[in-house]
């Protein structure tokens, strides 16, 4: 069979990679505290983009695939709802700590929606320690909510 240029050779998501992503999300988010305290806007933008990448990979894993590295067709691997949720985290009304915090909170909401499903699907342990450490650091930021709920 000939390879069609719009079809990617998809691979299943590996459970060890998903476990690493679940933990990496909190470790990456924790770094945002220092960046915002030092008003490192460009690095904060990079950090929120990295968080978005992690969340996207987690969504793909729940959809049953690993990140398609050579793809130019990511939309077809995410549902319309998944794309809409991620696209909302792209909006930054201004360049300030509040805009990065808003994006990070939105990504936490998405993460907390998908993480328990991934933990169950792949038989993983939820990274409780990494989350607790990150939340403790994040609560030092003015504007970080005291609690974030996912409904």
MOKA-V903758 format. One record per residue. N is the residue number from 1. RES is the residue in one letter. OMEGA is omega as a letter, one per 40 degrees, with the letter a starting at -180 (* if undefined). Layout:
N_RES_OMEGA, N_RES_OMEGA
//
This chain:
1_X_a, 2_X_i, 3_X_i, 4_X_a, 5_X_a, 6_X_i, 7_X_i, 8_X_i, 9_X_a, 10_X_i, 11_X_i, 12_X_i, 13_X_i, 14_X_a, 15_X_i, 16_X_i, 17_X_i, 18_X_i, 19_X_i, 20_X_i, 21_X_i, 22_X_i, 23_X_a, 24_X_i, 25_X_a, 26_X_i, 27_X_i, 28_X_i, 29_X_i, 30_X_a, 31_X_a, 32_X_a, 33_X_a, 34_X_a, 35_X_a, 36_X_i, 37_X_i, 38_X_i, 39_X_i, 40_X_a, 41_X_a, 42_X_i, 43_X_i, 44_X_i, 45_X_i, 46_X_a, 47_X_i, 48_X_i, 49_X_i, 50_X_i, 51_X_i, 52_X_i, 53_X_i, 54_X_a, 55_X_i, 56_X_i, 57_X_i, 58_X_i, 59_X_i, 60_X_i, 61_X_i, 62_X_i, 63_X_i, 64_X_a, 65_X_i, 66_X_i, 67_X_i, 68_X_a, 69_X_a, 70_X_a, 71_X_i, 72_X_a, 73_X_a, 74_X_a, 75_X_a, 76_X_a, 77_X_i, 78_X_i, 79_X_i, 80_X_i, 81_X_i, 82_X_i, 83_X_a, 84_X_i, 85_X_i, 86_X_a, 87_X_i, 88_X_i, 89_X_i, 90_X_a, 91_X_i, 92_X_a, 93_X_i, 94_X_i, 95_X_a, 96_X_i, 97_X_a, 98_X_i, 99_X_i, 100_X_i, 101_X_i, 102_X_i, 103_X_a, 104_X_i, 105_X_i, 106_X_i, 107_X_i, 108_X_i, 109_X_i, 110_X_i, 111_X_a, 112_X_i, 113_X_a, 114_X_a, 115_X_a, 116_X_i, 117_X_i, 118_X_i, 119_X_a, 120_X_a, 121_X_a, 122_X_i, 123_X_a, 124_X_i, 125_X_i, 126_X_a, 127_X_a, 128_X_a, 129_X_a, 130_X_i, 131_X_a, 132_X_i, 133_X_a, 134_X_a, 135_X_i, 136_X_i, 137_X_a, 138_X_a, 139_X_i, 140_X_a, 141_X_i, 142_X_i, 143_X_i, 144_X_a, 145_X_i, 146_X_i, 147_X_i, 148_X_i, 149_X_i, 150_X_a, 151_X_*
//
